[in-house]
Amino acid sequence: MVGTSAVREYTVPVRPGAEFVWQATPPRRCIGLWQPDRRLRLPCPHRQLIPQTGTGTQCPACAAADPGRALARDQALDDDRQCVLYLAWFGQDLVKVGLTAAQRGADRLAEQGALLYTGLARGPLLPIRRAERQVAAAGLARERLSSAAKIPRWWALPPAADRCTAVEEAHHRIHAQASWPPGVRPLACRVHDQVTMFGLDGPLPRSYRAVTGLLPGGTLVGRVIAVAGRHLLLDTDAGSVLADARLLTGWGTPESIHGPIRHIQLGPVVHTSPGVGHDQPALF
């Protein structure tokens, strides 16, 4: 797990302010699959090799059997868990509607790097899924957001009170216009702010470079500035670096790590500017 925010399978524990030390030690193998009902990760039974490049972390067999992927593909129709429809805020005008199993608590919101969130409604999977699609179809929130849309907002966050108000207003708009399917129970607005947990309330660098690839034996060493969802912002000897933890997952355990960044491919410098960061080119 990366810090308090990212999904469980990604690399080693890190938190804002901590030192991060990592190496791409071959071979790179499938991470297996997560069983949410047992809160247990099952290792890949074949210890299948996966490509040394790219963000794919599972072999085809484990990906096909993964409960989370089945839920996202609407293939988990027999899932009898209670689900929560949530509203996630990622900055400025970026609000997302989604669903998660109630038993997971806030895990899903942390995995996505949601800066703030609140529940919208609760009920069985199929009615909650219909409610999710209705909210998105009405243009009240989006069903999907890319990292390229989310990350530039980090540099243009309003004060905490204004962030909370934005979520409250979005919650009110949805409840005022939504027609909840039978079996769905509306939830009152309870805003949770994760900005401090992610480390995004402190000074952020004026520019950074994204990790776009790596070679076997590559090392990434630095101090963690922020960790939100699957992304780590690091202060390194090569400057500020943004890394997608999926690139770092599945490698073997190194015997020793030393020295600066090496064998890590970095993209062009992205210059950030509050209020206009979302116009920067997408690098990942």
N, C-alpha and C positions, 0 to 999 in steps of 0.2 A: 504494500500500500504506500502511496506517496502522500506523506503528511496526513492531515486530517480530512483531505478532500478528495483525492483521486480514487479510482476504482482499485480493488484489492490486489489485482495481479501485477500492478506496475511497480517494478524495481524495489528500492529500499525505503524505509521510513525517513521522511524529511519534513522539516517545518521551516517557516520563515526565520531567517537568522542562523540556521544550522549550516554546517559544512556538508557539501554534497560531493561524493567520490564514487565514480562508476567506471566500469570497463566492459567493453564488448568482447567477452571471452568465449570463443567457439567451444562447442557447437551451440547453435540457437535452436531451441526446441519449443514445441507447442506447450502452452500454459495449461491445457486442460479446460475444465469448465466449472462454473460456480453453481452450486445448488442452493438457492435461496431458502428453501424450506428447512434445510439442515444447517445453513450458514457454514457451508463447508466447500472448499475447493477440491475437486477430484482431479488428480493428475492425469495427463494423457496416458492411456494404457499402453500405447505403442512408443511413447517418448518420440513422437514424430518430429523429424527435422522440419523447420520452416525457413523461408527465404531469409538471407542475412540482411536484406534491405527491405524497406517498407514498414508499414504500421500494422500489418496483419500479425496476430499473435496466436491464432489457433489453426490447427490442421482442419481440412474439410470435414472430417468425421466429428470432431469435437464441436466445431461451429454448428453443424447440423443438429447436434444433440443439446446445445446450450439453451436452457430455459429462458434466459433473457432475450436471446435472439428470436426464439419462437414467439414470445410475447410481442416483440416489436413487429414481427411479420404477420400478426393476427392468426397464428397457428396454435395458440394455447387456449382453445375454446373451452376446454374442460377445467380450466383453472378456477377453483372455487374460493380463492382468497378474496378478502375485502380489499378494494382498491381505493386510492385517493386520487382525485383530479386536482392538480396543482397549477399554480400560476408562478412562473419564474421570471425574475427581472434581471436583465444583463446590462443595463445602462441605457440612458436616453430613451429612445423609442422602442427598445428591444424587449418585448414581453413574449413569453412562450407558455403554451398550455401543454400539459402532458399528464401521464398517469404513472403510478407506482403502486406496488403492493403495500398496504397499510403497515404490515409487519416490518417493512424495511426502514420505517421512520424517514429520516432525512438523508439516507445514503444516496439515493438517486439524485437529489439536488446537489449534494457535494460532488458527485461524479461528474455532473455537467458543468460545474463551476458557476452555478447560479449565485449571483451576488445577493439577492434577496428573494424570498419566496413566501407564499401563503397557500393554504389549502383552499380549494373551491367547493368540492363536494366529495361525498363518499358513497360507495355502493359496490355491487358485483362488477366483475370485469366488463361484460358486454354492455350494460347500460352506461358505465363510465366511459367506455370507448366511444359510444354514440355521442355522449355529452362533449367529449374532447373534439370530435369532428364538427359538431354544431358550433362550438365556440370559434374554431378555426375558420369554418365556412362563413361565419358572420363577420370575419375580419377583426375580431376582438383580440386575438393573440395568434401567434404562429405555432405550427406543430413542430417545425424543425428550424434550427439555426446552426450555421457553420461556425467553426472557430475563427474564420476570417472576419466574420461579423462581430463576434463576441469580444475578442481580445483588444481591438483598438479602443473600446469603451473604457478599459481600465484607466486610461490616461485622462478621462473627462468625467470623473465621478462627481456628482453633486454632494452637498453635505448630507449627513445621515438622516436628518429630519426630512429633507426634500426627497431622498430616496424612498423613505417610508411612505410619504404622501403619494408618490407616484404609484406604488404598489396598491395602496388603499383605493386610489381612484380607479385603477384598472380592475380591481376586485369588484368595486361597486358597479362599474359599467357592465361587466359580465353578468352579475346577478340581476341587474335591471333588465337585461335583454334576453337572458338565457331561458329556454323552456326545458327544464330538466326531465329526462325520461323517467318512467316509473321505476322505483327502486333506488333512485338516487337521492341522497340527503344533502342539501346545501350546508356548507360550513361557513362559520363566521370568519372574518378576516383576522388573522393572527400573523403579523409580519415577523419574519426572522431575517436578520442581516448577517451575512457571512463575510463581509468585506475585511474585517479585522482578522478573522480566522485565516483567510487566504493570504494576508500580508499586503493587501492592496491599499491600506490606509496610510502607509508611509511614503517617503519619497521614492519615485520610480525613475529609472534612467530615461534620458531624453532620446535615446536611440538603442536599438538592439539588432542582433542578427539571429535568424532562425536556424536551428539544426535541420538540415535537409537530407542528411544521410550520414552514414558512418561505415568504417571498414573494420574487419575483425582486428581486435587488439586496440581499438580506439578507446581513448580515455576522456572523460568529462569531469572536471574538477572545478569547484567554485563554491561561493556562498549563496544560499538560497535567499533571493529577494522576495519572491512570492510563489505560491503553488496553488493553482485554482483548477479544479477538475483534473484533467490529465496533463496540464501544461505547467512547466517549471520555468521561472525566470531566474537566471543565475548571474552573479557577478563573477567573471572569470578573468584569467590573465589575457584572454583575447577580447575582453570587453563584456558587455551585457549580452547574454545568449538566452534564447527561448527554445525549450526542448519539449517535444511531444513525447510523453513517457512511453507511448506505444512503440516508438523506435528503439527504446532501451530495454524492452521486455523479452524474456525468453533465453537470454544468454547465460552461459555457465558462470560459476562462482570463481572469481580470479584468485590467484595465490597471493598476489600483492599488486598494489596500485601506487604509482608515484609519478611525479612530473606534471607538466601542464597539459592543456588540451592537445591531443594529437589524433590524427586519422579521423577527424570529425569534419564533415562537409558543412559549411555555413552558407546561408543565402546572403543577398545584398543587405546593406544597412537600411533599416527602416527608421526614419526620423519621426518621432511622435510629437504631437502638438495638441494640447487640450482643446477640445471643441471641433477639431478637424481630423482626429486620428482615424475615424472610420473611412476616410477617403484614401487611406494608404493602400497600396497593392496587397493582394492576398498572397501570402508566402507558404501556406500550409492548408 
